[in-house]
Amino acid sequence: MAPSVSHSSMANAIRALAMDAVELAKSGHPGLPMGAADVATVLFAHVLKFDAAAPHWPDRDRFVLSAGHGSMLLYSLLYLVGEGGMTIDDLKHFRQVGSNTPGHPEYHHTIGVETTTGPLGQGISTAVGMALAERMLAAEFGPVVDHMTYVLASDGDLMEGISHEAISIAGHLRLNKLIVLYDDNGISIDGPLSLADSVDQVKRFQAANWNAERIDGQDPEAILHAICKAQASDKPSLIACRTTIGYGAPKRAGTNKAHGEALGAEEVAGARKNLHWPYPPFEIPDEILEAWRAVGRKGAVAHAAWKTAHAALPMERRAEFDRRLAGNLPRTFDAVVKAYKEKLAAEPVEIATRKASEAMLKVLAPAVPELITSSADLTPSNNTKVEATHDISPGSYGGRYVHWGVREHGMAAALNGLAVHGGFAPSGATFLVFTDYCRPAIRLAALMGIRVILVMTHDSIGLGEDGPTHQPIEHLAALRAIPNLLVFRPADSTETVECWELALKTTTSPSILALTRQNLPAVRRKMTDENLCARGAYEVSPASGTAAVSLFASGSEVSIALDAQKLLGDEGVSARVVSVPCMNLFDQQDEVYRRTVIGDAPIRVGVEAAVRQGWDPIIGVDGAFIGMSTFGASGPYKKVYEHFGITPQAVAAAALRRHNLA
């Protein structure tokens, strides 16, 4: 920075832009940007490795504003350093429809935002995955991967339950290139933090195998010293920065009134006086702006050095690194999938789809080196670990399998971090019923449009003896309701292969593979070059003659529908069977295809061991549905299916009743 420009002037530029934007919008959170401006100034001006002219430089340090409500801190910084084309006009349109500056930072929407944040706890947890990605890529590609992940977190982030999962994962894996700057202002929305919390966060993080200390967050020298010490640590680090929320505001500083509303004209004027900032709204003096723009340019030297190191990689390694960062699958991928489908067609087997997935992973693991598999302490049940992969462990990051422990939510958020960092196709696993624990992170993956694959086994009452606490009933419907999430429920090995293929090829949506515990017969016995699951639904067994009945089913219930088709045939009623492996993809098809698959049979019956919600667009509001309307029960799975009337006989009977009434 220019010698004549002080730290306080640079920090006050952040404070002024933040309070001006919130004031103009009459909406937002001025408190955090004003309180944490000193921390942000030290980090960006003296520490963070980035090149404002190349915001997607792979070896940049990552900065995650976990306290996403303080978004004007980040937007102000992006404007000041000249990154991503952020303009003063963008700041003036803060929180307006279509603006580049939404209320909370959004990945892919605003250049310079590394991940979507706002739901508290998600940012710090996603950052764990980003820090893990850096260590894993560095273990594989060496000198071209060497960067830090910094997080600015709030009291709210650290109170959310997911933060406990995240910090324990990071501490266990010794992710020493992760540094969390905690905006320790002692204020929450309701008032003093002491109203609801008395945790000593420094001790808490130390107990989770982090280095942690508390400093004066308004003292630039203390901030810089703490960050430099953390950079040299062999553990992740927490720096609790004691700040004053709304710093500079004459009446609201240090109070909850500074948190989430515009300060008001009188308070803004008083803050300008206290901060010795006599400039009009949105005006940054040339010398201060130039000092910040110099900060944005200083990373060009490190970026140039990285380009030299990148060019020095052996040609094949450089091409592989670039392919991985671009998110492209290996050129051999299609041939590998086709060969495996041919094998399945030649040797159909009765197998649980979780085991079919495991068999597919044995083929995929050597063919797709960026594929990361993992489980939340259910490895033997999820069947996501294969011989070709080795464990990630503390200080050893050359493997491709992660044991997350019983931390489903933390796992899902960390997978998001692996995905947004780049270089990996991350997948994780647990039971389908525990998507309830993962849902906020799954929703953010869908919102961000990233490739994350969740293998959710034990997908229905078919898990049997564990009973209703573990039997998902409403979960398929709830997950299908999330926009841009692909929920796959394959019926056999071939559909499982096709669903894995689609999940890996889809780079703009996360996917869920809902897989069975119980064995299923092969329903697809003919090889097809086309991926039939790609349309979301297709006719798996045509009618003999003109169809009087259309049976629609997903997953384990497709074989039930096929058996019902035979029973109906014995009664002289012609039926067809449609497999629906992915309703979300079927919804995206053109009207002609949808009408063709739904058909014109007068009787439609849906079959799924779950609630009806979501099936009416296919079977019609007057269609019959064989499924669940209550929670499940404990017992051998075949007995449980019989108990709830999800059987070929029940399906055929429902169709016959309507046929006889016709």
C-alpha positions in Angstrom: 0.0 0.0 0.0 1.1 3.6 -0.5 3.1 4.8 2.6 0.8 7.7 3.1 -2.3 5.5 3.5 -2.8 4.2 7.0 -4.3 0.9 8.0 -7.3 2.7 9.6 -8.1 4.6 6.4 -8.2 1.3 4.4 -10.3 -0.4 7.1 -12.6 2.6 7.3 -13.2 2.4 3.5 -14.8 -1.0 4.2 -16.8 0.4 7.0 -18.1 3.3 5.0 -19.1 1.3 2.0 -20.8 -1.3 4.1 -22.9 1.2 6.1 -23.7 3.2 2.9 -24.9 0.2 1.0 -27.0 -1.0 3.9 -28.4 2.4 4.4 -29.4 2.8 0.7 -31.0 -0.6 0.6 -32.7 0.0 4.0 -31.8 -3.6 4.6 -28.7 -5.6 5.6 -26.1 -6.2 8.3 -23.7 -3.3 8.9 -22.4 -4.6 12.3 -20.1 -7.3 11.2 -18.4 -5.4 8.3 -17.8 -2.5 10.6 -16.5 -4.6 13.5 -14.4 -7.0 11.4 -12.9 -4.4 9.0 -9.5 -4.4 10.7 -9.3 -8.2 10.5 -10.2 -8.2 6.9 -7.8 -5.4 6.0 -4.8 -7.2 7.6 -5.8 -10.5 5.9 -6.2 -9.1 2.4 -3.5 -6.4 2.5 -0.8 -8.4 4.1 -1.6 -12.2 4.1 -4.0 -13.5 1.5 -2.4 -14.9 -1.7 -4.6 -13.8 -4.6 -4.5 -12.0 -7.9 -7.5 -9.8 -8.5 -6.9 -10.1 -12.2 -7.3 -13.9 -12.1 -10.0 -14.7 -9.6 -10.0 -18.4 -10.6 -6.3 -19.0 -10.2 -6.1 -22.6 -8.9 -3.5 -21.9 -6.2 -5.1 -18.8 -4.7 -5.8 -18.8 -1.0 -9.5 -19.3 -0.3 -11.4 -16.8 1.8 -14.8 -18.0 3.1 -17.2 -15.5 4.8 -19.0 -18.1 6.9 -20.9 -15.2 8.5 -22.6 -14.6 5.2 -25.0 -12.0 6.6 -22.0 -9.7 6.7 -21.8 -9.9 2.9 -21.0 -6.2 2.5 -17.6 -6.9 4.0 -16.8 -9.2 1.1 -18.5 -7.1 -1.6 -16.6 -4.0 -0.4 -13.3 -5.9 -0.5 -14.0 -7.2 -4.0 -14.7 -3.6 -5.2 -11.7 -2.1 -3.4 -9.2 -4.7 -4.7 -10.7 -4.6 -8.2 -11.7 -8.3 -8.4 -14.5 -9.8 -10.6 -15.6 -6.5 -12.1 -17.4 -5.4 -8.9 -18.4 -1.7 -9.2 -19.7 1.0 -7.1 -23.0 0.7 -8.9 -23.1 -3.0 -7.8 -22.7 -1.8 -4.2 -25.5 0.7 -4.7 -27.8 -2.1 -5.8 -27.1 -4.3 -2.7 -29.9 -6.7 -2.0 -31.8 -5.8 -5.2 -33.3 -8.2 -7.6 -30.8 -9.3 -10.3 -27.9 -7.4 -8.7 -24.4 -8.7 -8.4 -24.6 -8.2 -4.6 -27.4 -10.4 -3.1 -28.1 -10.4 0.6 -25.9 -13.4 1.3 -22.9 -14.4 -0.9 -23.7 -16.8 -3.7 -21.3 -19.1 -5.5 -21.3 -18.8 -9.3 -23.3 -15.5 -9.0 -20.6 -13.1 -7.8 -17.0 -13.6 -8.9 -14.8 -13.8 -5.9 -17.3 -15.7 -3.7 -15.8 -19.1 -3.1 -18.9 -20.8 -1.7 -22.5 -19.9 -0.9 -22.9 -18.9 2.8 -25.6 -17.5 5.0 -27.1 -20.5 6.8 -24.8 -20.3 9.8 -22.3 -23.1 10.2 -22.2 -24.0 6.5 -19.3 -21.8 5.5 -16.9 -23.0 8.2 -17.9 -26.6 7.5 -17.6 -26.3 3.7 -14.1 -24.7 4.3 -13.1 -28.0 5.9 -13.7 -29.7 2.6 -11.8 -27.0 0.8 -8.8 -27.4 3.1 -8.9 -31.1 2.7 -9.0 -30.8 -1.1 -5.9 -28.7 -1.0 -4.0 -31.2 1.0 -5.2 -34.1 -1.2 -4.3 -32.3 -4.4 -0.9 -31.3 -3.0 -0.2 -34.9 -2.1 -0.8 -35.8 -5.7 0.5 -32.9 -7.7 3.1 -31.4 -5.4 4.4 -27.9 -5.9 1.6 -26.5 -7.9 -0.8 -26.9 -5.0 0.2 -24.9 -1.8 -2.5 -22.5 -0.5 -4.4 -21.7 2.7 -8.1 -21.6 3.5 -9.2 -18.7 5.7 -12.6 -18.4 7.3 -14.3 -15.5 9.0 -16.9 -17.0 11.3 -19.3 -15.5 13.8 -20.8 -16.5 17.2 -23.8 -18.0 15.3 -21.5 -20.1 13.1 -19.9 -21.6 16.2 -23.2 -22.2 18.0 -24.7 -24.2 15.1 -24.4 -28.0 15.6 -22.7 -28.6 12.3 -19.7 -26.5 13.5 -19.0 -29.2 16.1 -18.8 -31.8 13.5 -16.7 -29.7 11.2 -14.1 -28.7 13.7 -13.7 -32.2 15.0 -13.1 -33.5 11.5 -10.5 -30.8 10.8 -8.8 -31.3 14.1 -8.6 -35.1 13.6 -7.3 -34.8 10.1 -4.8 -32.1 11.2 -5.8 -29.7 8.4 -3.1 -27.2 9.3 -3.7 -25.0 6.3 -7.1 -24.0 7.7 -7.3 -20.8 9.7 -10.6 -19.6 11.3 -10.8 -15.9 12.2 -13.7 -15.7 14.8 -15.4 -12.4 15.0 -15.7 -12.5 18.8 -18.0 -9.5 19.4 -20.1 -11.0 22.1 -23.4 -9.9 20.5 -26.2 -12.0 18.9 -29.5 -10.9 17.4 -31.3 -11.2 20.8 -28.7 -9.2 22.7 -25.6 -10.1 24.6 -24.2 -13.6 23.7 -24.4 -14.4 27.4 -28.2 -14.7 27.1 -27.8 -18.1 25.5 -24.1 -19.1 25.5 -21.2 -19.4 27.8 -18.9 -21.7 25.8 -15.2 -20.8 25.9 -14.5 -21.2 22.2 -10.8 -21.2 22.6 -10.9 -24.1 24.9 -13.4 -25.9 22.8 -11.3 -25.7 19.7 -8.2 -26.7 21.6 -10.1 -29.8 22.8 -10.8 -30.6 19.2 -7.0 -30.6 18.4 -6.8 -27.1 17.1 -4.4 -24.3 18.1 -6.5 -21.5 19.4 -5.9 -18.1 21.0 -7.8 -14.8 21.7 -6.5 -11.4 20.5 -7.6 -7.8 20.1 -9.4 -7.8 16.8 -9.0 -4.1 16.4 -5.2 -4.2 16.7 -3.6 -4.8 13.3 -0.3 -5.8 14.7 -1.8 -8.5 16.9 -4.0 -9.7 14.1 -1.0 -10.1 11.7 1.2 -11.8 14.4 -1.5 -14.3 15.2 -2.1 -15.2 11.5 1.6 -15.6 10.8 1.9 -17.9 13.8 -1.1 -19.9 12.7 0.4 -20.3 9.2 3.3 -22.2 10.8 1.1 -24.5 12.9 0.9 -28.2 12.4 -2.8 -28.1 13.3 -5.8 -26.0 12.1 -6.0 -22.7 14.0 -8.7 -20.5 15.6 -8.0 -16.9 16.2 -10.7 -15.4 18.3 -10.7 -11.7 17.4 -12.3 -9.6 20.1 -14.1 -6.9 18.1 -16.9 -4.3 18.6 -19.9 -4.9 16.4 -20.8 -1.8 14.5 -17.4 -0.2 15.3 -17.6 3.6 15.0 -21.4 4.0 15.3 -22.0 6.4 18.2 -25.0 4.7 19.8 -25.3 1.3 18.3 -21.7 0.1 18.4 -21.4 -2.9 20.7 -25.2 -3.5 20.7 -27.5 -5.9 18.9 -29.1 -2.9 17.2 -26.0 -2.8 14.9 -26.5 -6.3 13.7 -29.2 -6.6 11.1 -30.7 -3.3 10.1 -29.7 0.0 8.6 -28.1 2.4 11.1 -30.2 5.4 10.1 -29.1 8.8 8.8 -28.2 10.2 12.2 -26.1 7.2 13.2 -24.3 7.0 9.9 -23.4 10.7 10.2 -22.1 10.1 13.7 -20.1 7.1 12.5 -18.5 9.2 9.8 -17.4 11.7 12.4 -16.1 9.1 14.8 -14.1 7.4 12.0 -12.8 10.7 10.6 -14.4 9.9 7.3 -15.7 13.1 5.8 -16.5 11.8 2.4 -19.9 11.5 0.8 -21.7 8.1 0.5 -19.9 5.6 -1.8 -16.9 7.9 -2.4 -13.5 6.5 -1.8 -10.6 9.0 -2.1 -8.2 8.2 -4.9 -5.2 7.5 -2.7 -7.1 5.0 -0.6 -8.7 3.3 -3.5 -5.2 3.1 -5.2 -3.8 1.5 -2.1 -6.4 -1.1 -2.2 -6.0 -1.7 -5.9 -2.3 -2.2 -5.2 -3.3 -5.0 -2.8 -5.3 -6.6 -5.7 -2.2 -6.4 -8.0 0.4 -7.7 -5.6 -0.5 -11.4 -6.1 0.5 -11.2 -9.7 4.1 -12.1 -8.8 3.1 -15.2 -7.0 0.7 -16.1 -9.8 3.5 -15.7 -12.4 5.7 -18.0 -10.3 2.9 -20.6 -10.1 2.5 -20.5 -13.9 6.2 -21.3 -14.2 5.9 -24.2 -11.8 2.8 -25.4 -13.7 4.6 -25.2 -17.0 7.4 -27.3 -15.5 5.2 -30.2 -14.7 5.7 -33.2 -17.0 3.3 -32.9 -19.9 1.0 -35.8 -18.8 0.9 -34.6 -15.2 0.1 -31.1 -16.4 -2.7 -32.3 -18.7 -4.1 -34.5 -15.9 -4.0 -31.6 -13.4 -5.8 -29.3 -15.9 -8.4 -31.9 -16.7 -9.2 -32.5 -13.0 -9.5 -28.7 -12.3 -11.8 -28.3 -15.4 -14.1 -31.1 -14.0 -13.9 -33.2 -17.1 -14.1 -37.0 -16.9 -11.3 -39.2 -18.4 -11.6 -39.8 -22.1 -11.9 -43.6 -21.4 -15.0 -43.1 -19.1 -17.7 -44.0 -21.7 -15.9 -47.1 -22.9 -15.4 -48.3 -19.3 -19.1 -47.9 -18.6 -20.2 -49.5 -21.8 -18.0 -52.6 -21.2 -19.4 -53.0 -17.7 -23.0 -52.8 -18.9 -22.2 -55.5 -21.5 -20.9 -57.7 -18.8 -24.1 -57.2 -16.7 -26.3 -58.0 -19.7 -24.4 -61.2 -20.2 -24.5 -62.2 -16.5 -27.6 -60.8 -14.8 -27.6 -61.3 -11.1 -29.9 -60.8 -8.1 -28.2 -58.3 -5.9 -28.9 -55.4 -3.6 -28.3 -52.1 -5.4 -25.9 -51.1 -2.6 -23.8 -54.1 -3.6 -24.4 -53.3 -7.3 -23.0 -49.8 -6.5 -20.0 -51.3 -4.8 -19.3 -53.5 -7.8 -19.6 -50.4 -10.0 -17.2 -48.5 -7.8 -14.6 -51.3 -8.3 -14.8 -50.4 -12.0 -14.9 -46.7 -11.5 -12.2 -46.2 -8.9 -9.2 -47.0 -11.2 -10.9 -45.3 -14.2 -11.8 -42.0 -12.5 -8.9 -41.0 -10.2 -10.8 -37.8 -9.0 -13.6 -39.9 -7.6 -13.5 -39.7 -3.8 -15.7 -42.1 -1.8 -16.5 -41.9 1.9 -19.0 -42.8 4.6 -20.3 -41.4 7.9 -19.2 -44.5 9.9 -21.3 -46.9 7.8 -18.6 -48.2 5.5 -19.6 -51.9 5.7 -23.3 -51.0 5.2 -22.9 -48.4 2.5 -20.4 -50.5 0.5 -18.5 -47.4 -0.7 -14.9 -48.5 -0.1 -13.1 -50.7 -2.6 -9.7 -52.2 -2.8 -8.4 -49.5 -5.2 -8.8 -46.7 -2.7 -6.8 -46.0 0.4 -7.8 -44.1 3.6 -7.2 -40.4 4.2 -5.7 -40.2 7.7 -4.2 -37.5 9.9 -1.2 -36.0 8.1 -1.5 -38.5 5.2 -3.6 -37.2 2.3 -2.7 -39.4 -0.6 -5.7 -41.7 -0.3 -9.2 -41.4 -1.8 -11.4 -42.7 1.0 -12.6 -40.5 4.0 -14.0 -41.9 7.2 -16.1 -39.0 8.4 -17.3 -40.6 11.7 -20.9 -40.2 12.8 -21.1 -36.7 11.3 -23.6 -36.8 8.4 -24.1 -33.0 8.3 -20.4 -32.2 8.5 -19.7 -34.8 5.8 -22.2 -33.3 3.4 -20.9 -29.8 3.9 -17.3 -30.9 3.5 -18.2 -32.7 0.3 -19.5 -29.4 -1.0 -16.1 -27.9 -0.1 -14.2 -30.6 -2.0 -16.5 -29.8 -5.0 -16.2 -26.0 -5.0 -12.4 -26.2 -4.5 -12.1 -28.3 -7.7 -10.1 -31.3 -8.7 -12.4 -33.9 -7.3 -15.7 -35.7 -7.8 -16.7 -36.2 -4.2 -19.1 -38.7 -2.9 -20.3 -39.6 0.6 -22.6 -42.1 2.1 -25.0 -42.8 5.0 -28.6 -44.2 5.3 -31.3 -42.5 3.4 -33.2 -41.7 6.5 -30.3 -39.5 7.7 -30.6 -37.1 4.8 -32.6 -35.3 7.4 -29.3 -34.6 9.1 -27.6 -33.6 5.8 -30.4 -31.6 4.3 -29.1 -28.0 4.7 -25.8 -28.9 3.0 -27.6 -30.9 0.3 -29.8 -27.8 -0.4 -26.8 -25.6 -0.7 -25.1 -28.1 -3.1 -28.2 -27.8 -5.3 -28.3 -24.0 -5.0 -24.7 -23.8 -6.0 -25.1 -26.3 -8.8 -22.1 -28.5 -8.0 -21.3 -32.1 -8.5 -21.6 -33.9 -5.2 -22.8 -37.5 -5.1 -24.5 -38.9 -2.0 -24.9 -42.7 -1.7 -27.9 -43.2 0.5 -28.4 -46.9 1.2 -31.2 -48.7 3.2 -33.6 -46.8 1.2 -37.0 -48.0 2.4 -38.9 -50.4 4.7 -36.9 -53.0 2.8 -34.2 -52.6 5.5 -36.4 -54.6 7.7 -35.5 -55.3 11.3 -34.1 -51.9 12.3 -37.6 -50.6 12.2 -39.4 -47.3 11.7 -36.6 -45.1 13.2 -34.4 -46.1 10.3 -37.0 -46.7 7.5 -37.3 -43.6 5.3 -40.9 -42.9 4.4 -41.2 -39.3 3.4 -37.6 -38.7 2.4 -37.8 -39.4 -1.3 -40.6 -36.9 -1.7 -38.8 -34.3 0.5 -35.6 -34.7 -1.5 -37.3 -34.6 -4.9 -38.8 -31.3 -3.8 -35.3 -29.6 -3.8 -34.7 -27.8 -7.1 -31.7 -29.0 -9.1 -31.2 -32.1 -7.1 -31.2 -35.4 -8.9 -32.7 -38.2 -6.8 -31.9 -41.6 -8.4 -33.6 -44.8 -7.2 -32.3 -47.6 -9.5 -34.1 -50.9 -9.8 -31.2 -53.3 -10.5 -27.5 -53.4 -11.4 -27.9 -52.0 -14.8 -29.9 -49.0 -13.6 -27.4 -48.5 -10.8 -24.6 -48.3 -13.4 -26.5 -45.8 -15.4 -27.4 -43.7 -12.4 -23.7 -43.6 -11.4 -22.8 -42.6 -14.9 -25.3 -39.7 -14.9 -24.3 -38.5 -11.4 -20.6 -38.3 -12.6 -21.5 -36.6 -15.9 -23.7 -34.0 -14.3 -21.5 -31.2 -13.2 -24.2 -28.7 -12.4 -26.3 -30.7 -10.0 -25.7 -32.8 -7.0 -27.1 -36.4 -7.0 -28.5 -38.8 -4.5 -28.4 -42.6 -5.2 -31.1 -44.3 -3.0 -30.0 -47.9 -2.8 -31.5 -51.0 -1.3 -30.3 -53.3 1.5 -32.3 -56.2 0.1 -31.4 -58.2 -3.0 -33.3 -57.3 -6.2 -33.7 -59.4 -9.4 -32.3 -58.0 -12.7 -35.1 -56.1 -14.5 -33.0 -55.0 -17.5 -31.6 -58.1 -19.3 -30.8 -56.5 -22.7 -27.8 -54.3 -23.5 -28.6 -50.8 -24.7 -26.1 -48.2 -25.8 -28.5 -45.5 -24.6 -28.6 -44.7 -21.0 -32.3 -45.2 -20.4 -32.2 -43.7 -16.9 -31.2 -40.4 -18.5 -34.8 -39.7 -19.4 -35.9 -40.2 -15.8 -38.5 -42.9 -16.7 -38.9 -45.4 -19.5 -41.0 -48.4 -20.4 -39.2 -51.4 -19.0 -41.8 -54.0 -20.0 -44.4 -53.3 -22.7 -47.9 -54.6 -22.6 -49.1 -57.6 -24.6 -51.4 -55.9 -27.0 -53.2 -52.7 -26.0 -52.5 -51.7 -22.4 -55.4 -51.4 -20.1 -53.1 -50.7 -17.1 -49.9 -48.8 -16.7 -47.8 -49.7 -13.6 -45.2 -47.1 -12.5 -42.5 -47.9 -9.9 -39.0 -47.0 -8.8 -36.2 -49.0 -7.3 -37.1 -52.1 -5.4 -40.7 -51.9 -6.4 -40.1 -52.2 -10.1 -39.7 -56.0 -9.7 -43.0 -56.0 -7.7 -44.7 -54.2 -10.6 -43.3 -56.7 -13.0 -44.7 -59.6 -11.0 -48.1 -57.8 -10.8 -48.0 -57.4 -14.6 -47.8 -61.3 -14.8 -50.7 -61.6 -12.4 -52.8 -59.2 -14.4 -52.0 -61.1 -17.6 -53.3 -64.3 -16.0 -56.6 -62.4 -15.5 -56.7 -61.4 -19.1 -55.7 -57.7 -18.3 -52.9 -56.3 -20.4 -50.5 -54.1 -18.4 -47.2 -52.3 -19.1 -44.5 -51.4 -16.6 -42.6 -48.1 -16.4 -39.5 -47.7 -14.4 -39.0 -44.3 -12.8 -35.4 -44.1 -11.6 -35.4 -40.3 -11.5 -38.5 -38.2 -11.3 -36.4 -35.0 -11.5 -35.0 -35.9 -14.9 -38.4 -37.1 -16.1 -39.9 -33.7 -15.2 -37.3 -32.1 -17.5 -38.3 -34.1 -20.6 -40.4 -32.6 -23.4 -44.1 -33.0 -23.3 -44.1 -35.5 -26.2 -41.8 -37.9 -24.4 -43.6 -37.6 -21.1 -47.0 -38.4 -22.7 -45.5 -41.3 -24.5 -44.0 -42.8 -21.3 -47.2 -42.1 -19.2 -49.2 -43.6 -22.0 -53.0 -43.6 -22.6 -53.9 -46.7 -20.6 -57.1 -45.8 -18.6 -55.8 -47.2 -15.4 -52.6 -46.0 -13.7 -51.0 -47.5 -10.6 -47.9 -46.1 -8.8 -45.8 -48.4 -6.6 -43.2 -47.1 -4.2 -42.4 -48.0 -0.6 -42.8 -44.4 0.4 -45.4 -41.6 0.6 -47.5 -40.8 -2.5 -46.4 -37.1 -2.6 -44.9 -36.4 -6.0 -46.5 -39.2 -7.9 -49.7 -37.5 -9.0 -48.2 -35.8 -12.1 -47.5 -39.4 -13.4 -50.4 -41.5 -12.2 -53.0 -38.7 -12.0 -54.9 -37.6 -8.9 -57.4 -40.4 -9.5 -54.6 -43.0 -10.0 -54.1 -45.8 -7.5 -51.0 -45.8 -5.3 -49.5 -48.7 -3.4 -47.1 -47.4 -0.9 -46.8 -45.9 2.6 -49.1 -43.6 4.6 -47.6 -44.3 8.0 -44.2 -45.0 9.5 -42.7 -48.5 9.0 -42.3 -51.5 11.3 -39.6 -53.8 12.5 -39.3 -57.3 11.1 -37.9 -59.4 8.2 -38.2 -57.2 5.1 -40.5 -59.5 3.2 -42.9 -59.7 6.2 -42.8 -55.9 6.5 -43.7 -55.5 2.8 -46.6 -57.9 3.3 -47.7 -56.1 6.5 -48.1 -52.8 4.6 -49.6 -54.4 1.5 -46.8 -53.6 -0.9 -46.9 -56.8 -2.9 -47.6 -57.9 -6.5 -51.0 -59.3 -5.4 -51.9 -55.9 -3.9 -50.8 -54.0 -7.0 -52.7 -56.4 -9.3 -55.8 -56.2 -7.0 -55.8 -52.4 -7.1 -55.6 -52.5 -10.9 -58.3 -55.1 -11.2 -60.7 -53.2 -9.0 -60.5 -50.2 -11.3 -60.7 -52.4 -14.4 -63.8 -54.1 -13.2 -65.4 -50.8 -12.4 -64.6 -49.3 -15.8 
